[in-house]
Amino acid sequence: MLFALERVSENLIEDMKAYAVGRQGIERLEQMIFSALPFEARGIPGWQVWVAFLGYAVGRETLVQEHRKRYDFLRQIICQELAELQTAKLIRDGLDLTLEANALIALVDGIGTGVVINPEQFRPGQQRYLVQRHNGNIPDITPNWDIIWK
């Protein structure tokens, strides 16, 4: 189980780096978050492994600690991105960056788990919309729900 968690974690970090290349600002952070989401069917197996790991890890302190280490690392990456956005004055000062990183992680975890349980509930357009909505990047016009729900 630990090997499976390691592979999923390594793939996530590699994908986040690849999605961030050549991007700046809020778009960079959004793309990093998007890299973790199962927009396509090929992204679902990694989520299935992660959900299975969580179920198995409950009550096994060594596995829980290993999971926490990976989340701590992920939180550090997101906090760094948020700090850079603050420095660039793209997000407001005074935010608790750890809390904001945790909120983004929780959003991704909720969406990813939702896709594993009920793929029709979170289609790719909906996943993108929810991340952009969280980041305050909501369009000024009423969204075309026919596109978002696909």
CNS distance restraints for C-alpha pairs under 8 A (distance, minus, plus):
assign (resid   1 and name CA) (resid   5 and name CA) 6.31 0.50 0.50
assign (resid   1 and name CA) (resid  53 and name CA) 6.26 0.50 0.50
assign (resid   2 and name CA) (resid   6 and name CA) 6.15 0.50 0.50
assign (resid   2 and name CA) (resid  53 and name CA) 7.98 0.50 0.50
assign (resid   2 and name CA) (resid  63 and name CA) 7.03 0.50 0.50
assign (resid   2 and name CA) (resid  66 and name CA) 7.88 0.50 0.50
assign (resid   3 and name CA) (resid   7 and name CA) 6.29 0.50 0.50
assign (resid   4 and name CA) (resid   8 and name CA) 6.28 0.50 0.50
assign (resid   4 and name CA) (resid  49 and name CA) 6.88 0.50 0.50
assign (resid   4 and name CA) (resid  50 and name CA) 8.00 0.50 0.50
assign (resid   4 and name CA) (resid  53 and name CA) 7.89 0.50 0.50
assign (resid   5 and name CA) (resid   9 and name CA) 6.06 0.50 0.50
assign (resid   5 and name CA) (resid  49 and name CA) 7.39 0.50 0.50
assign (resid   5 and name CA) (resid  50 and name CA) 6.51 0.50 0.50
assign (resid   5 and name CA) (resid  53 and name CA) 6.89 0.50 0.50
assign (resid   5 and name CA) (resid  67 and name CA) 7.75 0.50 0.50
assign (resid   6 and name CA) (resid  10 and name CA) 6.03 0.50 0.50
assign (resid   7 and name CA) (resid  11 and name CA) 6.09 0.50 0.50
assign (resid   8 and name CA) (resid  12 and name CA) 6.16 0.50 0.50
assign (resid   8 and name CA) (resid  46 and name CA) 5.94 0.50 0.50
assign (resid   8 and name CA) (resid  49 and name CA) 7.62 0.50 0.50
assign (resid   8 and name CA) (resid  50 and name CA) 7.21 0.50 0.50
assign (resid   9 and name CA) (resid  13 and name CA) 6.32 0.50 0.50
assign (resid   9 and name CA) (resid  70 and name CA) 7.03 0.50 0.50
assign (resid  10 and name CA) (resid  14 and name CA) 6.19 0.50 0.50
assign (resid  11 and name CA) (resid  15 and name CA) 6.05 0.50 0.50
assign (resid  12 and name CA) (resid  16 and name CA) 6.10 0.50 0.50
assign (resid  12 and name CA) (resid  35 and name CA) 7.32 0.50 0.50
assign (resid  12 and name CA) (resid  36 and name CA) 6.15 0.50 0.50
assign (resid  13 and name CA) (resid  17 and name CA) 6.26 0.50 0.50
assign (resid  13 and name CA) (resid  74 and name CA) 7.97 0.50 0.50
assign (resid  14 and name CA) (resid  18 and name CA) 6.23 0.50 0.50
assign (resid  15 and name CA) (resid  19 and name CA) 6.06 0.50 0.50
assign (resid  15 and name CA) (resid  32 and name CA) 7.68 0.50 0.50
assign (resid  15 and name CA) (resid  35 and name CA) 5.74 0.50 0.50
assign (resid  15 and name CA) (resid  36 and name CA) 7.47 0.50 0.50
assign (resid  16 and name CA) (resid  20 and name CA) 6.18 0.50 0.50
assign (resid  16 and name CA) (resid  31 and name CA) 7.58 0.50 0.50
assign (resid  16 and name CA) (resid  32 and name CA) 4.64 0.50 0.50
assign (resid  16 and name CA) (resid  33 and name CA) 7.32 0.50 0.50
assign (resid  16 and name CA) (resid  35 and name CA) 5.56 0.50 0.50
assign (resid  16 and name CA) (resid  36 and name CA) 7.20 0.50 0.50
assign (resid  17 and name CA) (resid  21 and name CA) 6.50 0.50 0.50
assign (resid  17 and name CA) (resid  32 and name CA) 7.23 0.50 0.50
assign (resid  19 and name CA) (resid  28 and name CA) 7.67 0.50 0.50
assign (resid  19 and name CA) (resid  31 and name CA) 5.61 0.50 0.50
assign (resid  19 and name CA) (resid  32 and name CA) 5.68 0.50 0.50
assign (resid  19 and name CA) (resid  35 and name CA) 6.38 0.50 0.50
assign (resid  20 and name CA) (resid  24 and name CA) 7.81 0.50 0.50
assign (resid  20 and name CA) (resid  28 and name CA) 5.27 0.50 0.50
assign (resid  20 and name CA) (resid  29 and name CA) 7.38 0.50 0.50
assign (resid  20 and name CA) (resid  31 and name CA) 6.22 0.50 0.50
assign (resid  20 and name CA) (resid  32 and name CA) 5.80 0.50 0.50
assign (resid  21 and name CA) (resid  28 and name CA) 8.00 0.50 0.50
assign (resid  23 and name CA) (resid  27 and name CA) 6.50 0.50 0.50
assign (resid  23 and name CA) (resid  28 and name CA) 4.84 0.50 0.50
assign (resid  24 and name CA) (resid  28 and name CA) 4.82 0.50 0.50
assign (resid  24 and name CA) (resid  29 and name CA) 7.93 0.50 0.50
assign (resid  25 and name CA) (resid  29 and name CA) 6.88 0.50 0.50
assign (resid  25 and name CA) (resid  85 and name CA) 6.18 0.50 0.50
assign (resid  25 and name CA) (resid  90 and name CA) 7.03 0.50 0.50
assign (resid  26 and name CA) (resid  30 and name CA) 6.10 0.50 0.50
assign (resid  26 and name CA) (resid  85 and name CA) 7.23 0.50 0.50
assign (resid  26 and name CA) (resid  90 and name CA) 7.38 0.50 0.50
assign (resid  27 and name CA) (resid  31 and name CA) 6.02 0.50 0.50
assign (resid  28 and name CA) (resid  32 and name CA) 6.26 0.50 0.50
assign (resid  29 and name CA) (resid  33 and name CA) 6.25 0.50 0.50
assign (resid  29 and name CA) (resid  78 and name CA) 7.83 0.50 0.50
assign (resid  29 and name CA) (resid  81 and name CA) 6.66 0.50 0.50
assign (resid  29 and name CA) (resid  82 and name CA) 7.96 0.50 0.50
assign (resid  30 and name CA) (resid  34 and name CA) 5.98 0.50 0.50
assign (resid  30 and name CA) (resid 131 and name CA) 7.14 0.50 0.50
assign (resid  30 and name CA) (resid 132 and name CA) 7.24 0.50 0.50
assign (resid  31 and name CA) (resid  35 and name CA) 6.14 0.50 0.50
assign (resid  32 and name CA) (resid  36 and name CA) 7.10 0.50 0.50
assign (resid  33 and name CA) (resid  37 and name CA) 7.02 0.50 0.50
assign (resid  33 and name CA) (resid 104 and name CA) 7.87 0.50 0.50
assign (resid  33 and name CA) (resid 108 and name CA) 7.34 0.50 0.50
assign (resid  33 and name CA) (resid 131 and name CA) 7.72 0.50 0.50
assign (resid  34 and name CA) (resid 128 and name CA) 7.11 0.50 0.50
assign (resid  34 and name CA) (resid 131 and name CA) 7.94 0.50 0.50
assign (resid  36 and name CA) (resid 108 and name CA) 7.19 0.50 0.50
assign (resid  37 and name CA) (resid  43 and name CA) 7.24 0.50 0.50
assign (resid  37 and name CA) (resid 108 and name CA) 6.63 0.50 0.50
assign (resid  37 and name CA) (resid 111 and name CA) 7.45 0.50 0.50
assign (resid  37 and name CA) (resid 112 and name CA) 6.05 0.50 0.50
assign (resid  37 and name CA) (resid 127 and name CA) 7.55 0.50 0.50
assign (resid  38 and name CA) (resid  42 and name CA) 7.45 0.50 0.50
assign (resid  38 and name CA) (resid  43 and name CA) 4.40 0.50 0.50
assign (resid  38 and name CA) (resid  44 and name CA) 5.53 0.50 0.50
assign (resid  38 and name CA) (resid  47 and name CA) 7.64 0.50 0.50
assign (resid  38 and name CA) (resid 112 and name CA) 6.41 0.50 0.50
assign (resid  38 and name CA) (resid 115 and name CA) 7.31 0.50 0.50
assign (resid  38 and name CA) (resid 124 and name CA) 7.66 0.50 0.50
assign (resid  39 and name CA) (resid  43 and name CA) 6.73 0.50 0.50
assign (resid  39 and name CA) (resid 123 and name CA) 7.04 0.50 0.50
assign (resid  39 and name CA) (resid 124 and name CA) 4.66 0.50 0.50
assign (resid  39 and name CA) (resid 127 and name CA) 7.50 0.50 0.50
assign (resid  40 and name CA) (resid  44 and name CA) 7.31 0.50 0.50
assign (resid  40 and name CA) (resid 124 and name CA) 7.40 0.50 0.50
assign (resid  41 and name CA) (resid  45 and name CA) 7.95 0.50 0.50
assign (resid  43 and name CA) (resid  47 and name CA) 7.01 0.50 0.50
assign (resid  44 and name CA) (resid  48 and name CA) 6.18 0.50 0.50
assign (resid  44 and name CA) (resid 115 and name CA) 7.44 0.50 0.50
assign (resid  44 and name CA) (resid 116 and name CA) 6.52 0.50 0.50
assign (resid  45 and name CA) (resid  49 and name CA) 6.22 0.50 0.50
assign (resid  46 and name CA) (resid  50 and name CA) 6.29 0.50 0.50
assign (resid  47 and name CA) (resid  51 and name CA) 6.10 0.50 0.50
assign (resid  47 and name CA) (resid 112 and name CA) 6.40 0.50 0.50
assign (resid  47 and name CA) (resid 113 and name CA) 7.02 0.50 0.50
assign (resid  47 and name CA) (resid 116 and name CA) 6.73 0.50 0.50
assign (resid  48 and name CA) (resid  52 and name CA) 6.05 0.50 0.50
assign (resid  48 and name CA) (resid 116 and name CA) 6.26 0.50 0.50
assign (resid  49 and name CA) (resid  53 and name CA) 6.01 0.50 0.50
assign (resid  50 and name CA) (resid  54 and name CA) 6.25 0.50 0.50
assign (resid  51 and name CA) (resid  55 and name CA) 6.37 0.50 0.50
assign (resid  51 and name CA) (resid 113 and name CA) 7.08 0.50 0.50
assign (resid  52 and name CA) (resid  56 and name CA) 6.23 0.50 0.50
assign (resid  53 and name CA) (resid  57 and name CA) 5.86 0.50 0.50
assign (resid  54 and name CA) (resid  58 and name CA) 6.32 0.50 0.50
assign (resid  56 and name CA) (resid  60 and name CA) 7.78 0.50 0.50
assign (resid  57 and name CA) (resid  61 and name CA) 7.41 0.50 0.50
assign (resid  57 and name CA) (resid  63 and name CA) 5.34 0.50 0.50
assign (resid  57 and name CA) (resid  64 and name CA) 5.77 0.50 0.50
assign (resid  58 and name CA) (resid  64 and name CA) 6.87 0.50 0.50
assign (resid  59 and name CA) (resid  64 and name CA) 7.89 0.50 0.50
assign (resid  60 and name CA) (resid  64 and name CA) 6.31 0.50 0.50
assign (resid  61 and name CA) (resid  65 and name CA) 6.05 0.50 0.50
assign (resid  62 and name CA) (resid  66 and name CA) 6.34 0.50 0.50
assign (resid  63 and name CA) (resid  67 and name CA) 6.20 0.50 0.50
assign (resid  64 and name CA) (resid  68 and name CA) 6.19 0.50 0.50
assign (resid  65 and name CA) (resid  69 and name CA) 6.29 0.50 0.50
assign (resid  66 and name CA) (resid  70 and name CA) 6.63 0.50 0.50
assign (resid  67 and name CA) (resid  71 and name CA) 6.36 0.50 0.50
assign (resid  68 and name CA) (resid  72 and name CA) 5.97 0.50 0.50
assign (resid  69 and name CA) (resid  73 and name CA) 6.32 0.50 0.50
assign (resid  70 and name CA) (resid  74 and name CA) 6.23 0.50 0.50
assign (resid  71 and name CA) (resid  75 and name CA) 5.93 0.50 0.50
assign (resid  72 and name CA) (resid  76 and name CA) 6.20 0.50 0.50
assign (resid  73 and name CA) (resid  77 and name CA) 6.46 0.50 0.50
assign (resid  74 and name CA) (resid  78 and name CA) 6.39 0.50 0.50
assign (resid  75 and name CA) (resid  79 and name CA) 5.97 0.50 0.50
assign (resid  75 and name CA) (resid  98 and name CA) 7.13 0.50 0.50
assign (resid  75 and name CA) (resid 101 and name CA) 5.82 0.50 0.50
assign (resid  75 and name CA) (resid 102 and name CA) 6.87 0.50 0.50
assign (resid  75 and name CA) (resid 105 and name CA) 7.74 0.50 0.50
assign (resid  76 and name CA) (resid  80 and name CA) 6.11 0.50 0.50
assign (resid  77 and name CA) (resid  81 and name CA) 6.42 0.50 0.50
assign (resid  78 and name CA) (resid  82 and name CA) 6.17 0.50 0.50
assign (resid  78 and name CA) (resid 101 and name CA) 5.67 0.50 0.50
assign (resid  79 and name CA) (resid  83 and name CA) 6.04 0.50 0.50
assign (resid  79 and name CA) (resid  97 and name CA) 5.62 0.50 0.50
assign (resid  79 and name CA) (resid  98 and name CA) 6.18 0.50 0.50
assign (resid  79 and name CA) (resid 100 and name CA) 7.92 0.50 0.50
assign (resid  79 and name CA) (resid 101 and name CA) 5.87 0.50 0.50
assign (resid  80 and name CA) (resid  84 and name CA) 6.25 0.50 0.50
assign (resid  81 and name CA) (resid  85 and name CA) 6.31 0.50 0.50
assign (resid  82 and name CA) (resid  86 and name CA) 6.25 0.50 0.50
assign (resid  82 and name CA) (resid  91 and name CA) 7.86 0.50 0.50
assign (resid  82 and name CA) (resid  97 and name CA) 6.56 0.50 0.50
assign (resid  82 and name CA) (resid 101 and name CA) 7.89 0.50 0.50
assign (resid  83 and name CA) (resid  87 and name CA) 6.21 0.50 0.50
assign (resid  83 and name CA) (resid  97 and name CA) 7.27 0.50 0.50
assign (resid  84 and name CA) (resid  88 and name CA) 6.20 0.50 0.50
assign (resid  85 and name CA) (resid  89 and name CA) 6.16 0.50 0.50
assign (resid  85 and name CA) (resid  90 and name CA) 5.11 0.50 0.50
assign (resid  85 and name CA) (resid  91 and name CA) 5.77 0.50 0.50
assign (resid  86 and name CA) (resid  90 and name CA) 5.80 0.50 0.50
assign (resid  86 and name CA) (resid  91 and name CA) 5.10 0.50 0.50
assign (resid  86 and name CA) (resid  92 and name CA) 6.19 0.50 0.50
assign (resid  86 and name CA) (resid  93 and name CA) 6.09 0.50 0.50
assign (resid  89 and name CA) (resid  93 and name CA) 7.77 0.50 0.50
assign (resid  95 and name CA) (resid 100 and name CA) 7.45 0.50 0.50
assign (resid  96 and name CA) (resid 100 and name CA) 6.26 0.50 0.50
assign (resid  97 and name CA) (resid 101 and name CA) 5.99 0.50 0.50
assign (resid  98 and name CA) (resid 102 and name CA) 6.09 0.50 0.50
assign (resid  99 and name CA) (resid 103 and name CA) 6.16 0.50 0.50
assign (resid 100 and name CA) (resid 104 and name CA) 6.34 0.50 0.50
assign (resid 101 and name CA) (resid 105 and name CA) 6.19 0.50 0.50
assign (resid 102 and name CA) (resid 106 and name CA) 6.01 0.50 0.50
assign (resid 103 and name CA) (resid 107 and name CA) 6.09 0.50 0.50
assign (resid 104 and name CA) (resid 108 and name CA) 6.22 0.50 0.50
assign (resid 105 and name CA) (resid 109 and name CA) 6.01 0.50 0.50
assign (resid 106 and name CA) (resid 110 and name CA) 5.96 0.50 0.50
assign (resid 107 and name CA) (resid 111 and name CA) 6.20 0.50 0.50
assign (resid 107 and name CA) (resid 131 and name CA) 7.60 0.50 0.50
assign (resid 108 and name CA) (resid 112 and name CA) 5.92 0.50 0.50
assign (resid 109 and name CA) (resid 113 and name CA) 5.92 0.50 0.50
assign (resid 110 and name CA) (resid 114 and name CA) 5.96 0.50 0.50
assign (resid 111 and name CA) (resid 115 and name CA) 6.23 0.50 0.50
assign (resid 111 and name CA) (resid 122 and name CA) 6.83 0.50 0.50
assign (resid 111 and name CA) (resid 127 and name CA) 6.93 0.50 0.50
assign (resid 112 and name CA) (resid 116 and name CA) 6.42 0.50 0.50
assign (resid 113 and name CA) (resid 117 and name CA) 6.25 0.50 0.50
assign (resid 114 and name CA) (resid 118 and name CA) 5.71 0.50 0.50
assign (resid 114 and name CA) (resid 119 and name CA) 6.86 0.50 0.50
assign (resid 114 and name CA) (resid 121 and name CA) 6.92 0.50 0.50
assign (resid 114 and name CA) (resid 122 and name CA) 6.84 0.50 0.50
assign (resid 115 and name CA) (resid 119 and name CA) 4.12 0.50 0.50
assign (resid 115 and name CA) (resid 120 and name CA) 7.25 0.50 0.50
assign (resid 115 and name CA) (resid 121 and name CA) 6.72 0.50 0.50
assign (resid 115 and name CA) (resid 122 and name CA) 5.87 0.50 0.50
assign (resid 118 and name CA) (resid 122 and name CA) 7.64 0.50 0.50
assign (resid 119 and name CA) (resid 123 and name CA) 6.88 0.50 0.50
assign (resid 122 and name CA) (resid 126 and name CA) 5.63 0.50 0.50
assign (resid 122 and name CA) (resid 127 and name CA) 5.90 0.50 0.50
assign (resid 122 and name CA) (resid 149 and name CA) 7.85 0.50 0.50
assign (resid 123 and name CA) (resid 127 and name CA) 6.24 0.50 0.50
assign (resid 123 and name CA) (resid 148 and name CA) 7.77 0.50 0.50
assign (resid 123 and name CA) (resid 149 and name CA) 5.97 0.50 0.50
assign (resid 123 and name CA) (resid 150 and name CA) 5.61 0.50 0.50
assign (resid 124 and name CA) (resid 128 and name CA) 6.30 0.50 0.50
assign (resid 124 and name CA) (resid 148 and name CA) 7.68 0.50 0.50
assign (resid 124 and name CA) (resid 149 and name CA) 7.69 0.50 0.50
assign (resid 124 and name CA) (resid 150 and name CA) 6.55 0.50 0.50
assign (resid 125 and name CA) (resid 129 and name CA) 6.10 0.50 0.50
assign (resid 125 and name CA) (resid 147 and name CA) 6.84 0.50 0.50
assign (resid 125 and name CA) (resid 148 and name CA) 4.27 0.50 0.50
assign (resid 125 and name CA) (resid 149 and name CA) 5.83 0.50 0.50
assign (resid 125 and name CA) (resid 150 and name CA) 5.76 0.50 0.50
assign (resid 126 and name CA) (resid 130 and name CA) 6.16 0.50 0.50
assign (resid 126 and name CA) (resid 148 and name CA) 5.26 0.50 0.50
assign (resid 126 and name CA) (resid 149 and name CA) 5.68 0.50 0.50
assign (resid 126 and name CA) (resid 150 and name CA) 7.47 0.50 0.50
assign (resid 127 and name CA) (resid 131 and name CA) 6.44 0.50 0.50
assign (resid 128 and name CA) (resid 132 and name CA) 6.14 0.50 0.50
assign (resid 129 and name CA) (resid 133 and name CA) 5.85 0.50 0.50
assign (resid 129 and name CA) (resid 138 and name CA) 7.92 0.50 0.50
assign (resid 129 and name CA) (resid 148 and name CA) 7.17 0.50 0.50
assign (resid 130 and name CA) (resid 134 and name CA) 6.12 0.50 0.50
assign (resid 131 and name CA) (resid 135 and name CA) 6.27 0.50 0.50
assign (resid 132 and name CA) (resid 136 and name CA) 6.25 0.50 0.50
assign (resid 132 and name CA) (resid 137 and name CA) 4.94 0.50 0.50
assign (resid 132 and name CA) (resid 138 and name CA) 6.24 0.50 0.50
assign (resid 133 and name CA) (resid 137 and name CA) 5.54 0.50 0.50
assign (resid 133 and name CA) (resid 138 and name CA) 5.16 0.50 0.50
assign (resid 139 and name CA) (resid 143 and name CA) 7.26 0.50 0.50
assign (resid 143 and name CA) (resid 148 and name CA) 7.56 0.50 0.50
assign (resid 144 and name CA) (resid 148 and name CA) 6.46 0.50 0.50
assign (resid 145 and name CA) (resid 149 and name CA) 5.78 0.50 0.50
assign (resid 146 and name CA) (resid 150 and name CA) 6.74 0.50 0.50
